[in-house]
């Protein structure tokens, strides 16, 4: 999904006066009445060892190459993984880890793509998005081409995220001055696009990264996040915002005040460059290069649960958080760290769900974790 760098983000105290809070622009934009705070204490995080989950081992004893975000999907006894080069999709047997098939349709004609930007299957069709060709391609379960749909106003960025809900497809807008997310119905109204989710930074201003979102749908509602903000925006079926969950965890969104140059090397920043690191979510005018360091890796919206994976490589804050909705209220259900047999943390870049199984994968891991969600929350 996205090539990201995880760092700390400065968090300003817990005073009731939010005028000095780095997120004051969010409160002003949406209003306090929509925001529901969920606090997590580090003592609540449960360590899960490899005896408490199953693994799917790569048959080549090499990493599966599952990238950041929605790059794999599970259906029945098969696992579909987008190759790290974004050129094809591998089909893997869930029981044995055996490679069953590879599907590749490179080109620029109908049913073809230059590069896979997103993959999804609803169990009836396969869908591939190519942001460079501004289209979504639909195939049947046998990978026979059904149709191409041109995506008007697509924000063409290599680390875009998308979401599906029934026949609705959600993607980021390039030109809408007020809203960030477009909803397109792929069957009933292929020419009608509905826009929602307010733009935080005006078009043409910096930092544009605060207008980039990850999202997922449970079939009725949509959860939207920005990877550098500790908020989860939940929209109802009419695409009206229902509430905003603000996650508070000590150090989760903290960055070092003095960032060493060595910590910025992986961002491509040269030593002689002047850098503005993770400015607050307000429009700024600067000659400095803006570097955003994200701390949310992926999100899943599962019926009445939301699964979010947080990671901060500087603080070793890597954990899965489950939130559950009961009687119209959201609460922290549990947070979990996953350890391998050598007692090192499993590196998670992407999540998938096929009831009752939650799948966790990482680009550099030889295994994919498979854990029964009910067993996990009842530990």
C-alpha positions in Angstrom: 0.0 0.0 0.0 2.2 2.7 1.2 5.9 3.1 1.8 6.0 4.9 5.1 8.4 6.0 7.9 7.2 5.7 11.5 8.3 8.3 14.0 7.0 10.1 17.1 4.6 13.0 16.8 4.6 15.8 19.5 1.5 15.5 21.7 0.5 18.5 23.8 -0.9 17.7 27.3 -4.3 16.9 28.5 -5.5 20.3 29.5 -9.1 21.2 28.9 -7.9 24.2 27.0 -7.4 22.9 23.5 -6.1 26.2 22.1 -2.5 24.8 22.2 -3.4 21.3 21.1 -1.7 20.3 17.8 -5.2 18.9 16.8 -7.2 22.1 17.5 -7.9 22.5 13.8 -9.7 19.1 13.8 -11.8 20.2 16.8 -12.7 23.4 15.1 -13.5 21.7 11.8 -15.9 19.1 13.3 -16.8 20.3 16.7 -16.2 18.7 20.1 -19.7 17.1 20.2 -18.7 14.5 17.6 -15.5 13.5 19.2 -15.4 10.4 21.5 -12.1 9.8 23.4 -10.8 6.2 23.9 -7.8 5.9 26.1 -5.5 2.9 26.1 -3.0 2.1 28.8 0.2 0.2 28.0 -0.6 -2.3 30.8 -3.7 -3.3 28.7 -1.6 -4.5 25.8 -1.5 -8.3 25.7 1.5 -10.2 24.4 0.5 -13.0 22.1 3.1 -15.8 21.6 3.3 -18.1 18.5 1.6 -20.9 20.5 -1.6 -18.8 20.4 -1.9 -18.3 16.7 -1.5 -20.2 13.5 0.9 -19.4 10.7 1.0 -19.9 6.9 4.6 -20.5 5.9 5.9 -19.3 2.5 6.8 -22.4 0.5 10.1 -20.8 -0.6 11.2 -20.0 3.0 11.3 -16.4 1.8 9.1 -13.4 2.7 5.6 -13.4 1.1 6.4 -9.8 0.0 3.0 -8.5 1.3 3.3 -4.7 1.1 1.7 -2.0 3.2 -2.0 -1.9 3.2 -4.7 -4.0 1.4 -2.4 -6.1 -0.7 -3.9 -9.5 0.1 -7.3 -11.1 0.4 -8.6 -14.4 1.7 -11.5 -16.4 0.2 -12.3 -19.9 1.2 -9.1 -21.9 1.2 -7.2 -19.5 -1.0 -5.0 -16.5 -0.3 -4.5 -13.9 -3.0 -1.3 -11.7 -2.7 -0.3 -8.8 -4.9 3.3 -9.2 -5.9 5.6 -6.6 -4.4 6.4 -5.3 -7.9 2.6 -4.6 -8.3 2.6 -6.5 -11.6 0.7 -9.7 -10.8 -1.3 -11.6 -8.1 -0.3 -14.9 -6.6 -2.9 -17.5 -5.4 -1.7 -19.4 -2.4 -3.2 -22.5 -0.7 -4.1 -21.6 2.9 -3.4 -25.0 4.3 -0.1 -25.8 2.7 1.2 -22.4 1.6 1.7 -23.9 -1.8 1.8 -21.5 -4.8 -1.3 -22.4 -7.0 -1.4 -19.8 -9.7 -0.3 -16.3 -10.8 -2.5 -13.8 -12.7 -0.9 -11.0 -14.7 -2.6 -8.7 -17.2 -0.1 -5.9 -18.0 -0.9 -3.4 -20.8 -3.1 -0.4 -21.5 -6.1 -2.0 -23.1 -9.4 -3.3 -21.7 -8.8 -5.6 -18.7 -5.1 -4.5 -18.6 -3.1 -2.4 -16.2 0.3 -0.8 -16.0 0.6 -1.3 -12.2 -1.7 -2.7 -9.5 -2.6 0.2 -7.1 -5.2 -1.8 -5.2 -6.8 -5.3 -5.2 -10.1 -6.5 -3.7 -12.4 -9.4 -4.1 -16.0 -9.7 -2.8 -16.2 -13.4 -3.4 -18.1 -12.8 -6.7 -15.6 -10.7 -8.6 -12.0 -9.6 -8.5 -11.2 -5.9 -8.8 -7.9 -4.2 -9.6 -7.3 -0.4 -9.5 -4.7 1.2 -11.7 -4.2 4.9 -10.6 -1.9 5.6 -13.6 -4.7 4.7 -16.0 -7.4 6.1 -13.8 -9.6 3.0 -13.9 -10.9 0.1 -12.0 -11.0 -3.3 -13.7 -13.6 -6.0 -12.8 -13.0 -9.7 -13.5 -15.1 -12.8 -12.6 -13.8 -15.4 -10.2 -12.0 -17.1 -13.2 -10.2 -13.9 -14.0 -12.2 -13.3 -17.2 -12.5 -9.6 -17.9 -16.0 -8.1 -17.2 -15.5 -4.3 -17.6 -13.4 -1.3 -17.0 -14.7 1.8 -15.2 -13.0 5.1 -15.6 -12.4 6.9 -12.3 -13.1 10.6 -12.8 -11.3 13.0 -10.4 -9.0 10.3 -9.1 -6.2 11.4 -6.9 -3.4 9.5 -8.6 -0.8 8.8 -5.9 1.2 5.6 -5.5 0.1 5.1 -1.9 -3.6 5.7 -2.4 -6.1 3.6 -0.4 -9.6 2.5 -1.5 -12.6 0.7 -0.1 -15.6 -1.3 -1.3 -19.1 -1.8 0.1 -21.4 -3.9 -1.9 -21.4 -2.2 -5.3 -19.9 1.1 -3.9 -16.3 2.0 -4.5 -14.5 4.7 -2.5 -11.5 6.6 -3.7 -9.7 9.9 -3.1 -10.6 13.1 -5.0 -8.0 15.1 -6.8 -10.0 18.4 -7.4 -12.9 18.7 -5.0 -12.1 21.7 -2.9 -14.3 20.7 0.0 -14.2 16.9 0.3 -11.5 14.2 0.0 -13.5 11.0 -0.6 -15.5 10.1 -3.7 -18.2 7.3 -3.7 -19.0 5.6 -7.0 -21.7 3.0 -7.5 -20.3 0.5 -10.0 -23.7 -0.8 -11.2 -26.7 1.4 -10.6 -25.3 4.9 -11.2 -21.9 4.6 -12.9 -21.8 8.3 -13.8 -22.8 9.7 -10.4 -20.1 10.4 -7.8 -20.9 11.5 -4.3 -18.2 13.3 -2.3 -17.8 13.5 1.4 -15.1 13.7 4.3 -13.9 17.3 4.7 -10.6 18.3 3.3 -8.3 19.4 6.1 -5.7 21.3 4.0 -6.9 23.5 1.1 -5.9 22.3 -2.4 -2.6 23.8 -3.4 -1.4 24.3 0.1 0.9 22.3 2.5 1.1 19.8 4.1 -1.0 17.8 1.5 -0.3 14.6 3.4 -3.2 15.5 5.8 -5.6 15.0 3.0 -4.5 11.4 2.4 -6.7 8.7 3.9 -7.0 5.0 4.6 -10.5 3.6 4.8 -12.6 0.4 5.1 -16.3 -0.4 5.1 -18.3 -3.0 7.1 -20.9 -3.1 4.4 -23.0 -0.3 5.8 -20.7 2.3 7.4 -17.3 3.6 6.4 -14.3 4.2 8.7 -11.8 6.8 7.5 -8.4 7.6 9.0 -5.3 9.7 8.2 -2.2 7.8 9.1 -0.7 10.7 11.0 -3.7 11.6 13.1 -5.1 9.6 16.1 -8.7 9.9 14.9 -11.1 7.5 13.3 -14.0 9.1 11.4 -17.1 6.9 11.1 -19.7 7.7 8.4 -23.2 6.2 8.3 -24.9 4.8 5.2 -26.0 8.3 4.1 -22.4 9.4 4.3 -23.0 11.7 7.2 -20.4 11.6 9.9 -21.7 9.6 12.9 -18.8 10.2 15.3 -15.1 10.7 15.6 -13.0 8.4 17.8 -9.9 9.9 19.2 -7.4 7.3 20.4 -5.1 8.4 23.2 -2.1 6.3 24.2 1.1 7.6 25.8 3.7 8.2 23.2 1.6 6.9 20.3 1.7 10.2 18.4 4.8 11.7 19.9 7.8 12.7 17.8 11.3 13.6 19.0 11.8 17.3 19.2 15.4 16.9 17.8 15.4 14.4 15.0 18.8 13.0 14.0 19.7 13.2 10.3 20.3 9.4 10.4 16.6 8.9 11.3 15.6 10.7 8.1 17.9 8.9 5.6 15.2 6.4 4.6 12.9 9.3 3.6 15.4 10.3 0.9 16.2 13.6 2.6 19.7 14.9 2.0 21.8 16.0 5.0 21.9 19.6 3.7 18.1 19.9 3.3 16.0 22.0 5.7 13.1 19.8 6.9 9.8 20.5 8.6 8.9 17.2 10.3 5.2 16.5 11.0 3.8 20.0 11.3 0.3 20.3 12.9 -2.7 19.7 10.6 -3.0 23.3 9.4 -2.0 25.0 6.2 1.6 26.3 6.4 3.8 28.4 4.1 7.4 27.1 4.2 10.4 26.7 2.0 11.4 23.7 4.0 10.8 20.1 2.8 7.9 18.6 4.7 8.4 15.1 5.9 5.4 13.2 7.3 6.1 10.2 9.5 3.0 8.0 9.9 2.1 5.8 12.8 -1.1 4.0 11.6 -0.4 1.1 9.2 -3.8 -0.3 8.3 -7.5 -0.4 9.3 -10.3 -3.0 9.0 -14.0 -2.3 9.7 -15.6 -5.7 10.8 -19.3 -5.5 11.5 -19.4 -3.9 15.0 -15.6 -3.9 15.4 -12.7 -1.8 14.1 -9.2 -3.2 13.9 -6.3 -0.7 13.7 -2.6 -1.5 13.6 -0.3 1.1 15.2 3.5 1.2 14.7 6.2 3.5 15.9 9.6 2.1 15.2 11.4 4.6 17.5 9.3 3.7 20.5 8.7 0.0 19.6 5.0 0.7 19.8 3.7 -2.0 17.5 0.3 -3.4 18.4 -3.1 -4.2 17.1 -6.1 -2.5 18.7 -9.7 -3.7 18.6 -12.6 -1.3 19.2 -16.1 -2.6 19.7 -19.5 -0.9 19.4 -22.1 -1.9 21.9 -25.4 0.0 22.4 -24.2 2.8 20.2 -21.0 3.3 22.2 -17.5 2.5 21.1 -15.0 1.0 23.6 -11.5 -0.4 23.7 -11.9 -4.2 23.4 -8.3 -5.2 23.5 -4.7 -4.5 22.2 -2.2 -7.1 21.2 1.5 -7.5 20.4 2.4 -10.6 18.3 5.7 -12.3 19.1 7.6 -14.9 17.0 9.3 -18.0 18.3 12.6 -16.0 18.7 10.7 -13.5 21.0 11.0 -10.7 18.4 7.9 -8.7 17.4 6.1 -9.8 14.2 6.3 -6.9 11.7 2.8 -6.3 10.4 2.1 -4.2 7.3 -1.3 -5.5 6.2 -4.4 -7.1 7.5 -7.3 -9.1 6.0 -10.4 -10.8 7.5 -12.4 -13.8 6.5 -14.7 -14.8 9.3 -13.7 -15.9 11.9 -10.1 -15.5 10.9 -7.9 -12.4 11.1 -4.8 -12.5 8.9 -1.7 -10.4 9.6 1.1 -10.1 7.1 4.4 -8.3 6.7 6.7 -7.6 3.8 9.7 -9.1 5.5 8.1 -12.0 7.2 8.1 -15.6 6.0 4.8 -16.3 7.7 1.3 -14.9 7.7 -0.4 -15.0 11.0 -3.9 -16.5 11.2 -5.8 -16.0 14.5 -9.4 -16.7 15.4 -10.8 -13.3 16.3 -13.1 -14.6 19.0 -10.3 -16.6 20.6 -8.1 -13.5 20.6 -10.6 -11.2 22.3 -11.4 -13.8 25.0 -7.8 -14.3 26.0 
